[in-house]
Amino acid sequence: MKKLLLLTSLCLLIQTAFSQAAINFQFKISKPYCIFNFLEAANGSNHASSTLRQFIAEKTKGETKFLNLVSDFGQIRLDYQFRREELPDNRRQTRTTYDFIDIALVNSSTIPEFRDRIIGVLPNSELQRLIQVMKDAEVYYDTWIWNENEAKLINQRVALEKYTTQCSESFTKINRFYNSCWIKEVPFVVALYPIPGKSGNSTATPHANSLCVGVLTDETDHVGRIGVVLHEMCHVLYDEQPSEFQHKLESYFTENKSPYSQFAYNFFDEGLATALGNGWAYKSLSGELDPNPWYDNEYINGFGKALYPLVEEYISNEKSIDREFVNKAIDLFASAFPNSITDYGILLNRVSIYNDADSGPAIDEVMNLIGSYFQMTSSNFSSPILDPTALEYLKTGSQTQLVVIDSNHVANIKEMKKLFPELSKVKLVPNKIYSFFDSKKRPVIILYATDKANLELLVKEMFTKKYFDQTKIMQ
């Protein structure tokens, strides 16, 4: 407890100093990061723009040497995970070396400099492979993208730099609103990578103080791009809230008795980032609200727009998120989405999955099947279902509990009836979906399939139905 109090006091001191000095907000171009992103796009990564992936695919047809290089890149392990156990279960406990890699790339001017910055993060054998692949890929990158688009990318950077002062001022206000912790001497760096063309898809991924953003080389909506930058910046500040405040914020949601509280909490991070970056910040820069959708997701867009007036009020009054804000946010979510508590798409956004998959590929098969129909922002997988640890988490986990029974049917069904009294009078027949809220008000979904083929039909049925009927368990 003394350590937590000391940390909180330190953050308060940092915030006080921070409020008196603007953050150093930077836009930069790192060629090492651009090359790395180029390899990711060629390898089909979701971290890269789909427009860039398509551009590269068209350029690389028949380029066997380059495709072999991409295959080599895909075999390098970049993602070693660790946990921040002091954080609440519903916040981002799991961290990855991928963040360290991107931060080092953003702050490097050459591939050798990147190598020196990343020493110790990856095993030397993996690092050596990565550096060699990047060096070999540079000539392809220069030919297909860099030589024709470097000047355009610099022009985009110059255009965005005109908003540096406003971004810095917005950072200060949003940091206060989030009750976040930032060291004023640490800059917030936005690294740009080029996507040839005027229209298409872009991406933005935050990594501590480094934000990697794709820009279309011929785009002209710079206010919209700044809105995206500030949206992603909000995720960083939400992530950097002190541990003690994260626990306090979570208690505001858990102590609210509304059946919508957990769902509002699940969308709170994205909803706030949308209200602030695509709403408040966009209006501050352009003088009016963006008339277009703010986010390409029904719930995030709707929640962000519902939160906007409340966010604007708190920012104007220099207030931080408090219990009153959270209670109002939950009410706004409930009002905007009265049917959300039975929406499979919402329920599977944060989910614990239980199945008898007995290998990595088998687990991937189940996860990919569900992921092909539903967006799972936070998920964990337990196998086998009857493992004592899995059963304990099935009893105590706070997220949606999804039990996928496609083997060992008799024993698994027997255990489900034992765990959930709600099933005691229900005759469980195969190839059906069973959905209900248990005594702890947790959503429970059981997919009882005779085999993998029928499992896919059940997942597709959930997607088609969209909602489950609370008046019955067998759907």
C-alpha positions in Angstrom: 0.0 0.0 0.0 2.9 2.4 0.8 4.3 1.8 -2.6 1.0 2.6 -4.3 0.6 5.8 -2.3 4.1 6.8 -3.1 3.5 6.1 -6.8 0.2 8.1 -6.8 1.9 11.0 -5.0 4.7 11.0 -7.6 2.2 11.0 -10.4 0.3 14.0 -8.8 3.6 15.8 -8.7 4.3 15.0 -12.3 0.8 16.1 -13.3 1.3 19.4 -11.4 4.5 20.1 -13.2 3.1 18.8 -16.5 0.1 21.3 -16.3 2.7 24.1 -16.4 4.6 22.9 -19.4 3.5 21.7 -22.8 4.5 18.3 -23.9 7.0 18.0 -26.8 4.8 16.7 -29.6 6.8 15.4 -32.6 6.1 14.2 -36.1 8.9 12.2 -37.6 9.9 9.7 -40.3 11.9 6.7 -39.5 13.0 4.7 -42.5 13.8 1.6 -40.4 10.3 1.6 -39.1 9.0 2.0 -42.7 11.0 -1.0 -43.9 9.7 -3.1 -40.9 6.1 -2.0 -41.6 6.7 -2.9 -45.3 7.7 -6.4 -44.3 4.7 -6.7 -42.0 2.3 -5.6 -44.7 3.9 -8.0 -47.2 3.4 -10.8 -44.5 -0.3 -9.9 -44.1 -0.1 -8.3 -40.7 -3.1 -6.4 -39.3 -0.7 -3.8 -38.0 -0.3 -2.6 -41.6 -2.7 -0.9 -43.9 -4.8 -3.2 -46.1 -4.4 -0.7 -48.9 -0.6 -1.1 -48.5 -0.9 -4.9 -48.4 -2.8 -4.8 -51.7 -0.3 -2.4 -53.2 2.6 -4.7 -52.2 0.8 -7.8 -53.4 0.4 -6.4 -56.9 4.1 -5.3 -57.0 5.5 -8.6 -55.9 3.8 -11.0 -58.2 6.4 -13.5 -59.4 9.1 -11.9 -57.1 10.3 -15.2 -55.7 13.3 -13.9 -53.8 11.3 -11.2 -52.1 8.5 -13.6 -51.2 11.1 -16.0 -49.6 12.4 -13.0 -47.7 8.9 -12.3 -46.4 8.5 -15.9 -45.4 11.8 -15.7 -43.5 10.5 -12.6 -41.7 7.3 -14.4 -40.7 9.3 -17.1 -39.0 11.1 -14.6 -36.6 9.5 -14.5 -33.2 9.0 -10.9 -32.2 6.3 -11.3 -29.5 7.4 -12.3 -26.1 4.8 -11.5 -23.4 4.9 -10.4 -19.8 2.3 -9.3 -17.3 1.6 -6.2 -15.2 0.0 -8.1 -12.4 -0.7 -4.9 -10.3 -3.3 -3.8 -12.9 -7.0 -4.8 -12.7 -8.1 -7.9 -14.6 -10.1 -5.9 -17.0 -7.3 -3.6 -18.0 -4.3 -4.3 -20.2 -2.2 -6.6 -18.0 -0.4 -8.4 -20.8 2.5 -6.5 -22.5 4.8 -7.6 -25.3 8.3 -7.1 -26.6 6.6 -6.0 -29.8 6.1 -2.5 -28.2 9.8 -2.3 -27.4 10.7 -3.2 -31.0 8.4 -0.5 -32.5 9.7 2.1 -30.0 13.3 1.4 -31.0 12.4 1.5 -34.7 10.7 4.9 -34.3 13.7 6.3 -32.6 16.3 5.0 -35.1 17.6 6.6 -38.2 19.4 3.5 -39.5 19.1 -0.2 -39.3 22.4 -0.6 -37.3 21.1 2.0 -34.8 17.9 0.0 -34.4 20.0 -3.1 -33.8 21.9 -1.4 -31.0 18.8 0.0 -29.4 17.0 -3.4 -29.3 19.9 -5.5 -27.9 18.6 -7.7 -25.0 15.0 -7.5 -26.0 15.2 -10.4 -28.5 17.5 -13.4 -28.4 20.6 -12.6 -30.5 19.8 -15.3 -33.0 16.4 -13.8 -33.7 17.7 -10.2 -33.7 20.5 -11.2 -36.2 17.8 -12.8 -38.5 15.6 -9.7 -38.3 18.4 -7.3 -39.1 19.5 -9.3 -42.1 16.0 -9.5 -43.5 15.5 -5.8 -43.1 18.8 -5.0 -44.8 17.9 -7.4 -47.7 14.3 -5.9 -47.9 15.5 -2.3 -48.2 16.4 -2.5 -51.9 12.9 -3.7 -52.7 11.3 -1.0 -50.5 13.4 1.7 -52.2 12.3 0.5 -55.7 8.6 0.0 -55.0 7.8 2.7 -52.4 10.5 4.9 -50.9 12.1 6.5 -54.0 8.8 7.7 -55.5 7.1 8.6 -52.2 9.8 9.9 -49.8 9.2 13.6 -50.9 5.5 13.2 -50.6 5.8 11.7 -47.1 7.9 14.6 -46.1 5.2 17.0 -47.4 2.6 15.1 -45.3 4.8 15.5 -42.2 5.2 19.2 -42.8 1.4 19.6 -43.2 0.8 17.7 -40.0 3.5 19.7 -38.1 1.3 22.8 -38.5 -0.9 21.3 -35.8 1.9 20.6 -33.3 0.9 23.4 -30.9 -2.7 22.4 -30.9 -1.8 18.7 -30.4 0.5 19.6 -27.4 -2.3 21.7 -25.8 -4.8 18.9 -26.4 -2.4 16.4 -24.8 -2.2 18.5 -21.6 -6.0 18.8 -21.3 -6.7 15.2 -22.1 -4.0 14.0 -19.8 -5.7 15.9 -17.0 -9.1 14.5 -17.9 -7.8 10.9 -17.8 -6.0 11.5 -14.5 -3.1 9.9 -16.3 0.6 10.0 -15.5 3.1 11.4 -18.0 6.7 12.5 -17.6 6.9 16.0 -19.1 10.4 15.6 -20.4 9.3 12.5 -22.5 8.1 13.6 -26.0 5.1 12.1 -27.7 6.4 10.9 -31.1 4.2 10.3 -34.1 6.1 8.2 -36.8 4.7 8.3 -40.3 4.8 5.6 -42.9 3.7 6.1 -46.5 0.8 4.4 -48.3 0.9 5.3 -52.0 -2.3 7.0 -53.2 -5.0 9.4 -52.2 -7.6 7.1 -50.8 -7.7 3.8 -48.9 -7.2 2.2 -45.5 -4.7 3.4 -42.9 -3.7 2.1 -39.5 -2.4 3.7 -36.3 -0.8 1.7 -33.5 0.3 3.2 -30.1 3.4 1.9 -28.3 4.0 3.9 -25.1 5.3 7.3 -26.3 5.5 6.2 -29.9 2.6 6.2 -32.3 3.0 4.6 -35.7 0.6 6.1 -38.3 0.1 5.3 -42.0 -0.6 8.4 -44.2 -1.8 8.3 -47.8 0.8 10.1 -49.8 -1.7 12.3 -51.6 -4.3 12.8 -48.9 -5.5 16.3 -48.0 -7.7 15.8 -44.9 -5.0 16.6 -42.4 -7.5 17.6 -39.7 -9.0 14.1 -40.0 -5.6 12.6 -39.7 -4.8 14.6 -36.6 -8.1 13.4 -35.1 -6.9 9.8 -35.6 -3.6 10.7 -34.0 -5.3 12.1 -30.9 -7.7 9.2 -30.8 -4.7 6.8 -30.5 -3.0 9.1 -28.1 -6.0 8.8 -25.8 -5.4 5.0 -25.7 -1.9 5.7 -24.5 -3.1 8.0 -21.7 -5.8 5.6 -20.6 -3.1 2.9 -20.4 -0.9 5.2 -18.4 -3.4 5.8 -15.6 -1.7 4.9 -12.3 -2.6 1.4 -11.0 -4.4 2.8 -8.0 -6.7 4.9 -10.2 -7.3 2.0 -12.6 -8.6 0.0 -9.6 -10.7 2.9 -8.5 -12.1 3.4 -12.0 -13.0 -0.2 -12.3 -14.8 -0.1 -8.9 -17.0 2.7 -10.3 -18.2 0.3 -12.9 -18.5 -2.8 -10.7 -20.4 -1.0 -8.0 -22.9 0.4 -10.4 -26.0 -2.0 -10.4 -27.0 -1.4 -14.0 -27.0 -4.5 -16.1 -25.2 -2.4 -18.7 -22.2 -1.4 -16.5 -19.8 -4.2 -17.7 -20.7 -3.5 -21.3 -20.1 0.2 -20.9 -16.8 -0.6 -19.3 -15.8 -2.9 -22.2 -16.3 0.0 -24.6 -15.1 2.8 -22.3 -11.6 3.0 -23.7 -12.6 3.2 -27.4 -15.7 5.3 -26.6 -13.6 8.0 -24.8 -10.9 8.0 -27.5 -13.6 8.5 -30.1 -15.4 11.2 -28.2 -12.1 13.0 -27.5 -10.0 12.4 -30.7 -12.7 12.3 -33.4 -15.2 14.6 -31.6 -13.7 17.2 -29.2 -10.3 17.5 -30.8 -11.7 17.5 -34.4 -14.0 20.4 -33.4 -11.2 22.3 -31.7 -9.1 22.1 -34.9 -11.8 22.7 -37.5 -14.5 24.7 -35.7 -17.2 22.1 -36.2 -18.0 18.5 -35.5 -17.2 15.9 -38.2 -20.6 15.1 -39.8 -19.3 11.6 -40.9 -19.3 8.5 -38.7 -16.5 8.8 -36.2 -15.6 5.1 -36.0 -16.3 2.1 -38.2 -18.2 0.2 -35.5 -21.8 0.6 -34.5 -21.2 0.6 -30.7 -17.9 2.6 -30.6 -19.3 5.2 -32.9 -22.6 5.5 -31.0 -21.0 5.5 -27.6 -18.4 8.0 -28.6 -21.0 10.4 -29.9 -23.2 9.9 -26.8 -20.2 10.6 -24.6 -19.1 13.7 -26.5 -21.2 16.4 -24.6 -20.2 15.0 -21.3 -16.5 14.8 -22.3 -16.7 18.4 -23.6 -18.2 19.6 -20.2 -15.4 17.9 -18.2 -12.6 19.2 -20.4 -14.0 22.7 -20.3 -14.2 22.6 -16.5 -10.8 21.0 -16.2 -12.3 18.0 -14.4 -11.0 14.4 -14.3 -13.0 11.2 -14.7 -14.9 10.5 -11.5 -17.7 8.3 -10.3 -20.3 10.7 -11.5 -18.8 10.6 -15.0 -18.8 6.8 -15.0 -22.4 6.6 -13.8 -23.6 9.0 -16.5 -21.5 7.1 -19.1 -23.2 3.8 -18.2 -26.7 5.5 -18.5 -25.7 6.9 -21.9 -24.6 3.4 -23.1 -27.9 1.8 -21.8 -29.9 4.5 -23.5 -28.1 4.2 -26.8 -28.0 0.4 -26.9 -30.9 -1.1 -24.9 -30.5 -4.5 -26.6 -26.7 -4.7 -26.2 -26.7 -7.1 -23.2 -28.0 -9.9 -25.4 -25.9 -9.0 -28.5 -23.5 -11.9 -29.3 -21.2 -9.4 -30.9 -21.0 -7.4 -27.7 -20.8 -10.5 -25.5 -17.9 -11.9 -27.4 -15.9 -8.7 -27.4 -14.4 -9.8 -24.0 -14.6 -13.5 -23.7 -13.1 -16.6 -22.0 -13.2 -19.6 -24.3 -13.2 -23.2 -23.1 -12.6 -26.2 -25.4 -10.8 -29.5 -25.6 -8.4 -28.5 -28.4 -5.2 -30.4 -27.6 -2.6 -28.5 -29.7 -1.6 -25.0 -30.8 -3.0 -25.5 -34.3 -6.2 -26.9 -32.9 -6.6 -23.9 -30.6 -5.9 -21.6 -33.5 -8.6 -23.3 -35.6 -11.2 -22.6 -32.9 -10.1 -19.0 -32.3 -9.9 -18.3 -36.0 -13.4 -19.7 -36.5 -14.9 -17.5 -33.9 -12.7 -14.5 -34.9 -14.0 -14.8 -38.5 -17.5 -13.8 -37.3 -16.9 -11.8 -34.2 -14.4 -9.1 -33.0 -12.7 -10.3 -29.8 -10.9 -7.4 -28.3 -9.9 -9.4 -25.2 -9.9 -13.2 -25.1 -8.3 -16.1 -23.3 -8.5 -19.8 -24.1 -8.5 -22.7 -21.6 -8.1 -26.4 -22.5 -9.2 -29.0 -21.7 -12.6 -28.0 -20.4 -12.4 -30.3 -17.4 -8.9 -29.1 -16.3 -9.2 -28.0 -12.6 -7.7 -24.6 -13.5 -10.1 -24.1 -16.4 -13.1 -25.1 -14.2 -12.0 -22.7 -11.5 -11.8 -19.8 -14.0 -15.2 -20.9 -15.4 -16.6 -20.4 -11.9 -14.9 -17.1 -11.2 -14.0 -15.3 -14.4 -15.8 -12.0 -15.0 -15.9 -12.0 -18.8 -18.4 -13.7 -21.0 -18.0 -17.5 -20.6 -18.1 -19.4 -23.9 -17.9 -23.2 -23.6 -17.3 -24.9 -26.9 -18.2 -28.6 -26.6 -17.3 -30.5 -29.8 -15.8 -33.7 -28.2 -15.9 -35.6 -24.9 -19.6 -34.7 -24.9 -21.0 -36.8 -22.0 -18.5 -35.7 -19.4 -18.5 -32.0 -20.5 -22.3 -31.8 -20.5 -22.4 -33.4 -17.0 -20.0 -30.9 -15.6 -21.9 -27.9 -17.2 -25.1 -29.1 -15.5 -23.2 -29.3 -12.2 -21.6 -25.9 -12.5 -24.7 -24.0 -13.7 -28.0 -24.7 -11.9 -29.8 -22.8 -14.7 -29.3 -25.9 -16.8 -30.7 -28.4 -14.3 -34.1 -28.6 -15.9 -32.9 -28.1 -19.5 -32.5 -31.1 -21.8 -29.3 -30.4 -23.7 -29.4 -31.7 -27.2 -26.6 -31.5 -29.7 -26.1 -28.9 -32.4 -27.8 -26.2 -30.4 -26.8 -22.9 -28.7 -27.5 -22.4 -25.0 -27.3 -18.8 -23.7 -28.2 -17.3 -20.3 -27.1 -15.1 -17.4 -25.9 -17.1 -14.4 -26.4 -16.3 -10.7 -23.4 -13.8 -10.9 -25.1 -12.0 -13.8 -22.4 -13.3 -16.2 -23.3 -14.1 -19.8 -22.8 -17.8 -20.4 -22.9 -19.3 -23.9 -22.6 -23.1 -24.6 -22.1 -24.3 -28.1 -22.9 -28.0 -28.1 -21.8 -29.4 -31.4 -21.3 -33.0 -32.5 -18.3 -32.1 -34.6 -16.3 -29.3 -36.1 -18.6 -28.9 -39.1 -21.6 -28.4 -36.9 -19.6 -26.1 -34.6 -19.1 -23.7 -37.5 -22.8 -23.8 -38.2 -23.5 -22.8 -34.6 -21.0 -19.9 -34.8 -22.6 -18.7 -38.0 -26.1 -19.0 -36.4 -25.0 -16.8 -33.5 -23.8 -14.2 -36.0 -27.0 -14.4 -38.0 -29.3 -14.2 -35.0 -27.3 -11.4 -33.5 -29.2 -11.4 -30.2 -30.3 -14.2 -27.8 -33.7 -14.6 -26.3 -33.6 -14.1 -22.5 -36.9 -15.9 -22.0 -35.3 -19.3 -22.9 -31.9 -21.0 -22.6 -32.0 -23.1 -25.8 -31.8 -20.6 -28.6 
